[in-house]
C-alpha cells in the first residue's frame, strides 16, 4: 500500500515501507543471474543517473551474491561542504534498518530462554505505563501493540529534537496518550515499541545499547563500521546528511541521536549491511527457527507483511526480505533474496531520496530481470487538476485512512492522514503516480467533471477510496 514519508520527520520513512512489498513481483521466466561486469555497468549507470537527477548528494551501493561482491562503491558526495566523495567506506545513519538488529537481540534472549515472546512486557519492565504493560513482546516486535508512537505526535516531539533523551523520557512523550487499538487486533508501525524493546535488551543484558551492538554484532561478525550512532563521537568516514533546498541542498534540522535509540540510531556502511544480510539469513546471528519467526508475519501483521523488524516480500518472482529506513538527512533501503543468497544495500545522504526505487532497479539488474520503464509524464492544467481535489476514504486492508488531494502552485499533491504530502505525477487518463514506487498507480473515477472515487493499484493489490 502507499508508502508516503513525512518530509519533516524522517524517522517515519520505514513506517510506510512496511505497508508495501517493495516492488512489482510479476514472475519473469528464464531469469538467470547477470554476469558481474554487466551488473557493475548497469548499477554504475543507475547510480550516476540518480545523482545527476538530484536523488541525493551521495549514494553508496552494495550488491553481494553469496561471497562474491558484484558491486561495492559510492557515487556523488558524502560531504558537500568539504567536497568529500561518497565511497563504499562512507558511514551513513541507517534509520529503521536498526530495527532488525534490535529484533535479533531480542531473539537471542529468547533462544537463551530469558525472554518469552508471548509474555507481557510488564513481566520484564514493571515501570512502563499501565496500559502498555499488558502488551506482549511479540506484539512489540511486529507493530501490533497499539502503543502510541512518539514519532506520531507532531510538534510535541519535533520541537524537542535537539534534546538528548533517555529511553524513559521517550516513553514519557506518549505515556498519557490513549492506546491506538487493543493490543494484537491491528497493525501500525510504532517506533515507541522498539524503544521499549531496546530497554528490554539493556535491562536483561546489563549492558548499554552501544555495548550490546558491539558485543552482539559488531565484534563477532566483523561489522567494524556498524555502531550506535551517537552525536558526539568522531566516526571516521561519517557522511553528512542533507535535505532539498531550492535548486540545491541544505543541512536538515538537528536531531539528537539518543532519540532514535533502538528504533533507528545505528550507523553503518553498505559492506557491513550486506554482510549482515548474509550472516542473519544463514544462521550466524540467530537460529534458523528464530529467523523464520522474524520473517514470517502472523496475526494482525499479516496484511502488512511484517515480521520482526523485517518485511516479507518479492521482486521479479524472487522471495525477498526487506526493510528501509529514514532519519533527517538520510534514507536507506536493504533487501536479502534468500533463494539467491543475494544482498542489495542502498544508503544515501538525503532523507527524501527514492532509495526503494533505486534498489528495485539494482536488484532487477542482479537477478537478470528487465529494468522497469517509467510512465510518461503528461501536462495537466490547473483547471483539469481541480476535478481531483478532495478527501477520499481510502480503505487499506482493515484500516480506512483519509487521502487528501490538493493543488499548490499548479502541482498536485496526495497526502495520507498523519503523513506529509507527496507530489503526484500526471500520466493522463485520470491516472497519477508517485516517484518513490514506479509501480504505484492512482486512478480517479470521474463523472460530470468531478472525481467520485480513487483506486490505488500497487504490487498486485487494489484499494479504493470514495470521495467524502
N, C-alpha and C positions, 0 to 999 in steps of 0.2 A: 504494500500500500504506500501511500505518499510518504516520502522522506523529505520533510521540509525543515531545514535547520533554522535556528534563531540566530541571525547575524550578531546580535548584541550579546549573546550568551553561548559561546562556543562549546561549553560542556554539554549542550543539548544535541550535538551532532549525532551521536550514536543512538539517541532516542528513536529517531525515525529511520535509521538504518535497520533497526530491529523490526520495523513494520513492513519490510520488504525482503524478498530474496534477491540477492544483489544484481542479477542481470537476467536477460531472457534465457530460457532453458530449452529451446527447441533443439531436438536431437539432430546432430549433424552426422550423416552417415560417412563411413570410411575415413574418419579422422585419424591422423597419425601425428605423433609429436613432431614439431617443426625442428629442423636442424639448428644447431646452436648459432651458427653465423647468421642465419636468416632471422631468428628471434632477436638477436642483438641488433640487427639492422632495422627491423620493424620498430622495436622499442625505442631505439635512438630517434627515429623519425617521429614517433608519437610524443616522446618527451620534449623534443625541440619544438614541436608544434604547440604543445601545452604551455611552454614558457613563452613562445612568441605571441600567443593569444592571451597573455596575462592570466594564465591559470593560477600562477603563483610566482613569486620571485625565484624560488628554487624548489627542486624536487629531486628526491633520490628514490631509486627503484632497484629491487632485487627480484630475480627470477631464478629459483634453485630447484632442479629436478633431482630428487634423491640427494646424492652428494655432489652432483655436477652443477656448478654455477654457470648459468647461461648469461645472466646479466647482473652486474653489481656496480652501479655507477650513480653519478649525480649530474644534474644539469641546472643552469642558472646560478643564482647567488644565494648562499646561506646567510650572508650579512651584506645588505645593500650599502650601509654606511662605510664599511671598510673594504668593499669590493672583494669579498671572500667567496670563492666558488663553492657551490654545493658538491659534495663528493659522497662516496659510499660510507665514509667515516663521519659524516655530519650527524650530530646528535640532535634529535628532534623531540619535542614534547609529543607524546603519542595519545594523550587523552584517554578515551574509553577502551582502547586496546588493553589498558591496565586491568580491566575487569576480569579477563581470563587468567591473569596472574593471581588476582585475589581469589577467584573461584578455585584455582588449582591449590592454593594454600589451604583453603577450607577442606578440599577433598583429601589432601594429605592428612589433615587432622581426623577426617572420617576414617581413613584407612588405618590410622593409629588407634581407632576406637575411642577417641577423645571427644568426638562430636557425632551426634546422630542427626541425619538430615530432617527427620520429622519431629525432633524435639522443638519446643518453643524456644525462641531466642532468650526469653526470660530465664530459662534454665541456666544460662551462662552469664547473662548481663542483667542483673536484677535492678539496676538503676535506670533503665530505659523508661520512657513514658508508659503508663499502664496499658494503654491501647496497643502499643507496639509489642509488648512482652508476649502476647499470645501468638504472634506470627512465628512460623517455623523457619528454620534455617533454609530449607528447600525454597520456600516462598520468597525469601530474600534473594536467593541465587537466581531465580528465574523471573523476577519482577512481578510476582503475583501477590505481594504482601499487602498492598493498599496503603503502605506508609507514605505520607505526603513528602514529596521530594523537595529539598531545599533549592534546587535549581529551577523550580517552577513558580517561585513566589515573586518574581519580578524585582522591582526596585527595593523591596525589603531585603533582598540579598545583594543585588547589583551594587547598591550604594556602599556596601561594605567589602567590596572586592579587595581593597587594599589592606585589609586586616589579616594578620596571621591568626589562624583559628585552630583550636584543639578539636578533636572529634566530638567532645561533649558540647562545645559551642555550636558546631554544625548541627548536631541533633536538636539543640535548643531552638534553632531557627524555625523549626516546624513542629516542635513538641506539643504546642497547644492547638495545632490545626486539626480539623476532622480527618479521619481516615478517608482515603479516596474511594474505597469499597471494602466490603467484607473480605478478609484475607482468603486467598485461594479461589475467589469467584470471578476474577477478571485479570487483565494484564495491562500494565502501564509501566513504561521504562522509569526507573527510580534510582537516582543517584544516592539518595539517603540510605536506601537499602544496602548499598555497597560500602557506605561509611560504617554502618553497623557491623558488616562482615569484617571490615578491617579492624574494628575494635575487638571483635571476637578472636581473630587471629593473634592480635597483640596480647590479649589477656591470657590465652591458653599457652602461648609460647613464652611469655615473659620477656619478649623482645620487642623493640620498636618496629614500626613499619619499615624503615630503612634497613634495619638489621635483618628482618625477615626476607626482604627482597634479596639482599646479599647472600645470606646463608642458605636460603632455599633454592635460589635460581641462579644468581649471577656467578657465584663461585663454582658450584658443582657442574653447571652446564657451560662454563666458559663464556658467559654472556657479559663480557667485561665493560660494555658500554650501556648496560641496562641497569638503571638505578633510580632511586627515589629522587625526583627532580626538584629538590629544594631550591629556593630562590637565591640564597646567599653563597653556596659553594662555587668555586671555579670548576667548571666542567669543560675539559678540552673539547674543541670542535663543536661546542654548543651553537646550534643555529638560532638566529633571531627570527621572531615571528612578526608578521605584518597583516594589515588589513587594507582593502582597497581605498584609495582616495581618488579625487577627480583626476583622471589621466595618469595616476601614479600609485604609489603605496605610502602608507604611514604606519607608525607604531600603534599597536592595539592598546586598549585600556589595560592597565596593570591588574593582574590577578595574583594575589599571594598564593604561592604554590602549596601551602599547607591545606588550602581549602579543597582541592580535588581529591587529596588523600587516596584512599583505596579504590575510589571510583574513577580516578583519572590522572594521577600525579607522576606517572613514570616517564622517563626519557629513555630513548634507545636509538639504535641505528637500523638500517634496513637489513644488514647482515645478521645482527643479533635477532631480530624478529623472525627472519627466515629460518634461522637455526632453531629458535623457539618453536616454530610451527612443526618442524620435523621432530624435535625431541618430544613435544607434547603429543603429537599424533602417532608416535611409535613407542610409547610406553616408558619414556625416560623421565617423565615428570610425575605422572600418576599412573595407576594400573590401567589395563585395558578396560576393565569393568567401570572404573571411575570415569575414564574418558568417554565411554559410551553414555554414561549418565549426563556428562557435561554437554554432550552433543545431541541428546535426544529430548526434544520438547515433550512435556507432559502437562496434563490438566489444562488450565486456562492459558498456558503459554504456547499451546499447540498452534493456535491461529497466528501467533507472531513468529513461529518457527524458532523460538528462543529456548536454548538450553540453560547452561550455567556460564554466563559470560561469553557465550558463543552462539552464533546463528546457523541453523541448518538450511542449506540452500542448494542450488545447482546452477551451472552455467554451461551452455552449449552441450547439454546432456551429461555433464560430469558432476558427480556429487561434490559439494563444496561446503567447507566450514569457514565462516567469515565473521568479521566484525569491523567496524570502523570507529574513528574517534575524532573529536573536535574539541578544541580549547582555544581561548583567544590567541590568535596568531598562527595556529597550526591545524592541519587536517591530515588524517591518516586513514589508510584502508589496507586490509590484510585478508588474505584468503589461503586456505590449505585445501588441496584437492587430494583426498586420501587415496583414491584409486590410482592416481598418477604420481603419488609422492612428490607433488609439486607445490612449492610455496611461492607466493607472489606478495610483495610488500611495496606500498607506495606511501612515502612520507613527504609532506610538503610544509612550507612555512607561510601559508595563508589559510585562515580558518574558513574561507568561502571557496577554497579550491575544490573542483569537482573530481576528487580522487577516486570515487567509486566508478565513474565512467571511464577514467583512465585505466584503472585496474582491470575492468572488464575487457577493454581492448587488448591490454598486455596479456591477459590470460588467454584470450582467443588466439593471439599470435603463438603462444607457447603450446596450446592444445591442438593447433592445426585447424582451428575453426575460422571461417571467414570473419573479417572485421565488420563491425556494424557500420552502416552508412547512415548519416544524419538525415532527418527530414529537411525539406527545403523550406526556409522561412519565406513568408509572403508579407506584402504590405497590407495593412488593415487600417482604415481610417478611424479616427476617434468616434465618429458617428456610428460606424459599424460595431465598434467595441462596446458601445453603450448597451447593446442588447444583452450582453452577458453580465453586466454589473448587477450584483445582488448577493444574497446569502442563501446557500444551499445546505440542506441537512444531509450530509454525506455519510452513508452507512458503511462503516469499516468493520466487518465482522460483527461482533456483538455490540460495538460502540457506534454511536451517532455523533459526529462532530460537525460543527458549522464550518463550511468552506466559503470564504468570502472573496468575491472578485471585485476589484476596484481598478480605476484607471487614474494614473498620476502622470502628468506631463506627457500624455499620449502613450504611456506604456501600461499594459495590463499586468496586474499582479494577482496572484492567488495566495490565500492565507488560510491555513487550517487553524482552528481555535487553539489559542495558547502558544502559537508559534509566530515567527517572523514571516513577512510577505516575501514571495519569490516571483521574479518576472515570468510571465507566460510567453511562450514563443508561438506566434501565429503560423499555422500550417495551411490555413484556408479550410473551406467547407465546415466551418464552425468547430474546428479542432485546434488544439494547442498542445505544446509540450513544455517540459522543464529541463534545463540544461544538465541537472545532476544525474538524470537517467534517460538515455536515448530511447528507451523502450516505453516510457510513460506516455500515455495519450489521454487527454481530456477532450471529450466531445460534448457539445451542448446541443440539446434538442430545442429548436427554435420554431415558434409558431406566432404569426402575426407580429413579427419584428421583435419578439422578446423570448429569451430563453426560459424554459419551464423546468428544465432538468439538466444535470451534468452527469456524464458517465465517465468513470475512471477505468482505464484498462492498463494493467501493469503486471508483467510477469505471469500471464495466464489467468489473472483474476480480474473480475469485472465488479465495480462498485458504483452504486447510483445514489444521487442526491437530488431530491426535489427542492425547487425554489421555495423558500419560506415566505 
